[in-house]
């Protein structure tokens, strides 16, 4: 599972076996995680993030949506 982005507290990554599914990115921090669809950016699952954190993550993903889709396509082709 390749990391797409990493900052001081979050790891953004894809799973290689998700090729038949809608493009998505997984986000982990400590013991919490979430999964977001990439087009349109939307929360799929959440395990522990509070609403404020989810909004920040969603904004970040929306702002980087094109780059994430390009990385998804390169990885899954």
VENUR-V32704 format. One record per residue. N is the residue number from 0. RES is the residue in one letter. PSI is psi in degrees with one decimal (* if undefined). Layout:
# VENUR-V32704
n=N res=RES psi=PSI
n=N res=RES psi=PSI
This chain:
# VENUR-V32704
n=0 res=X psi=108.8
n=1 res=X psi=138.5
n=2 res=X psi=136.9
n=3 res=X psi=-45.8
n=4 res=X psi=156.7
n=5 res=X psi=135.6
n=6 res=X psi=-163.4
n=7 res=X psi=-27.1
n=8 res=X psi=-16.3
n=9 res=X psi=149.4
n=10 res=X psi=127.2
n=11 res=X psi=128.9
n=12 res=X psi=163.9
n=13 res=X psi=156.8
n=14 res=X psi=138.4
n=15 res=X psi=-21.9
n=16 res=X psi=14.9
n=17 res=X psi=27.9
n=18 res=X psi=-31.2
n=19 res=X psi=-6.1
n=20 res=X psi=170.3
n=21 res=X psi=137.3
n=22 res=X psi=132.5
n=23 res=X psi=161.7
n=24 res=X psi=142.1
n=25 res=X psi=144.5
n=26 res=X psi=127.9
n=27 res=X psi=146.1
n=28 res=X psi=122.5
n=29 res=X psi=-116.6
n=30 res=X psi=24.0
n=31 res=X psi=154.3
n=32 res=X psi=159.8
n=33 res=X psi=158.5
n=34 res=X psi=134.4
n=35 res=X psi=138.4
n=36 res=X psi=151.2
n=37 res=X psi=-19.6
n=38 res=X psi=102.1
n=39 res=X psi=161.9
n=40 res=X psi=121.7
n=41 res=X psi=143.8
n=42 res=X psi=131.7
n=43 res=X psi=-51.6
n=44 res=X psi=153.5
n=45 res=X psi=131.7
n=46 res=X psi=77.1
n=47 res=X psi=-17.1
n=48 res=X psi=141.6
n=49 res=X psi=164.9
n=50 res=X psi=-38.5
n=51 res=X psi=-43.5
n=52 res=X psi=-41.3
n=53 res=X psi=-40.2
n=54 res=X psi=-41.7
n=55 res=X psi=-44.3
n=56 res=X psi=-44.6
n=57 res=X psi=-41.5
n=58 res=X psi=-45.8
n=59 res=X psi=-45.8
n=60 res=X psi=-39.9
n=61 res=X psi=-44.2
n=62 res=X psi=-24.8
n=63 res=X psi=18.1
n=64 res=X psi=-46.8
n=65 res=X psi=-46.1
n=66 res=X psi=-39.9
n=67 res=X psi=-42.2
n=68 res=X psi=-40.1
n=69 res=X psi=-43.8
n=70 res=X psi=-41.3
n=71 res=X psi=-48.9
n=72 res=X psi=-42.2
n=73 res=X psi=-39.9
n=74 res=X psi=-37.8
n=75 res=X psi=6.7
n=76 res=X psi=*
